[in-house]
Amino acid sequence: AKDFSSPRMTFEDIDLEKLMGSMVGQVEMIAAPHVTLKLDCEPDLPQVCGVERLLSTAIYSVIFNAARAISDEGQISIEIKRNPDLPHYICLNISDTGCGVPIDKQSEIFEYGMTGWAEGGGNGYGLWRAHSILKDMGGDISLVQSAPGKGSTFSIVLPAVEPQDGSRK
């Protein structure tokens, strides 16, 4: 396994299901009452490798944007699963039923200072920071789909911790 750690990052094994369960609880406390959160985790997933406090920051930025994108009744769905196309990674998909990212902004939403929000609706820091953090940990984030008025789906991939004894967790 690659070691992406640097002097400013001490990598650790992270139970993504446990981390997301905690984060969902925190987001539910501050989200508007019309936003519901759903967490679906594939059983027996291996842990991921990263820096928990930074990973929390990155994921929270995506979930916070999703919550802000929902003006009426809506839902944020979080799915954690394996992806057969990326066997050494765990995928975390975050979907919302919000306003979507404008088509002309979709290719640049991870750039510093770029925002898909209407005037005064953001500073363009959150998704850029999330992207930077995830890249530093050997992961990635992408906008899988988005349509104005129909919501968005972001996919985060994180390196899985391979069992030392060769078994699957």
C-alpha positions in Angstrom: 0.0 0.0 0.0 1.2 3.5 -0.8 2.1 5.7 2.1 0.7 9.2 1.4 1.6 10.5 4.9 3.7 13.6 5.3 5.2 15.3 8.4 1.9 17.2 8.8 -0.3 14.0 8.5 -0.2 10.9 10.6 -2.3 8.3 8.9 -4.6 6.0 10.8 -7.1 3.2 10.1 -10.6 4.6 10.1 -13.9 2.8 10.4 -15.9 4.7 7.8 -19.3 3.4 8.9 -18.7 4.5 12.5 -17.3 7.9 11.4 -20.3 8.5 9.1 -22.8 7.4 11.8 -21.4 10.0 14.1 -21.3 12.7 11.4 -24.9 12.0 10.3 -26.0 12.5 13.9 -24.2 15.8 14.1 -25.6 17.0 10.7 -29.1 16.0 11.8 -28.8 18.3 14.8 -28.0 21.4 12.7 -29.8 20.6 9.4 -33.1 22.2 8.7 -36.1 20.1 9.8 -37.1 19.5 6.2 -33.9 17.7 5.4 -33.6 14.0 6.2 -30.4 11.9 6.1 -30.2 8.3 5.1 -27.0 6.2 5.7 -26.6 2.9 3.9 -23.4 0.9 4.5 -22.4 -2.3 2.9 -21.6 -4.9 5.6 -18.0 -6.0 6.4 -16.2 -3.2 4.7 -12.5 -2.8 5.4 -11.3 0.3 7.2 -9.9 3.2 5.1 -6.5 4.9 5.6 -6.4 8.6 6.3 -6.4 11.3 8.9 -9.8 11.2 10.6 -10.1 14.8 11.5 -9.2 15.9 8.0 -11.5 13.3 6.4 -14.3 14.5 8.6 -13.7 18.1 7.4 -13.8 17.0 3.8 -16.9 14.9 4.1 -18.7 17.5 6.2 -18.1 20.1 3.4 -19.9 17.9 0.9 -22.8 17.1 3.2 -23.1 20.8 4.3 -23.3 21.8 0.7 -25.9 19.1 0.1 -28.0 20.3 3.0 -27.8 23.9 1.8 -28.9 22.9 -1.7 -32.3 21.6 -0.4 -34.8 24.4 0.0 -38.0 22.3 0.3 -38.5 18.8 1.7 -35.5 16.8 0.7 -33.1 14.0 1.5 -29.4 13.4 1.6 -28.4 9.8 1.0 -25.0 8.5 2.0 -23.9 5.1 0.6 -20.7 3.4 1.6 -19.7 0.4 -0.5 -17.1 -1.5 -2.5 -16.7 -0.7 -6.2 -15.7 -3.7 -8.3 -13.9 -1.3 -10.7 -11.7 0.0 -7.8 -11.0 -3.1 -5.6 -8.6 -1.4 -3.3 -10.8 1.5 -2.5 -14.0 2.2 -0.6 -16.6 4.4 -2.2 -18.7 6.9 -0.3 -21.5 8.4 -2.4 -23.4 11.5 -1.2 -26.6 12.3 -3.1 -29.1 15.1 -2.5 -32.4 16.1 -3.8 -31.4 19.8 -3.9 -31.1 22.5 -6.5 -28.2 20.8 -8.4 -25.0 22.4 -9.7 -25.5 24.7 -12.7 -24.2 23.0 -15.9 -21.7 25.8 -16.6 -20.1 25.4 -13.2 -19.8 21.6 -13.0 -16.3 21.4 -14.5 -14.8 23.9 -12.1 -16.5 23.3 -8.8 -13.3 21.9 -7.2 -11.3 24.9 -8.1 -10.4 27.4 -5.4 -12.8 30.3 -5.2 -15.4 28.7 -7.5 -18.9 28.4 -6.3 -22.1 27.1 -7.9 -24.3 29.1 -5.5 -26.2 32.2 -6.4 -24.6 35.6 -5.4 -23.5 35.6 -1.8 -24.1 31.9 -1.5 -20.6 30.6 -0.8 -17.0 31.3 -0.9 -15.7 28.5 -3.1 -13.6 27.0 -0.4 -15.4 23.9 0.8 -15.3 21.6 -2.2 -11.8 22.8 -3.1 -10.6 22.0 0.5 -12.4 18.6 0.4 -10.7 17.8 -3.0 -7.3 18.8 -1.6 -7.7 16.8 1.6 -8.9 13.7 -0.3 -6.1 13.9 -2.8 -3.5 14.2 0.0 -4.9 10.9 1.5 -4.6 9.0 -1.8 -8.4 9.3 -2.5 -10.5 11.4 -4.8 -13.8 13.1 -5.2 -15.9 13.6 -8.3 -19.3 15.0 -9.3 -21.0 11.9 -10.7 -24.2 13.6 -11.7 -26.0 16.8 -11.2 -29.0 18.5 -12.9 -30.5 21.8 -12.0 -33.6 21.2 -9.9 -32.9 17.5 -9.5 -29.9 17.3 -7.1 -26.4 16.1 -7.2 -24.3 13.0 -6.5 -20.7 13.2 -5.4 -18.5 10.1 -5.1 -15.5 9.9 -2.8 -13.0 7.1 -3.0 -10.6 6.3 -0.2 -7.9 3.7 -0.1 -8.9 0.6 1.8 -6.7 -0.9 4.6 -5.7 -4.3 3.4 -5.8 -7.0 6.1 -2.3 -8.0 7.1 -3.1 -11.7 7.3 -4.6 -11.9 3.8 -8.1 -12.4 5.0 -11.0 -10.1 4.1 -12.6 -8.1 6.9 
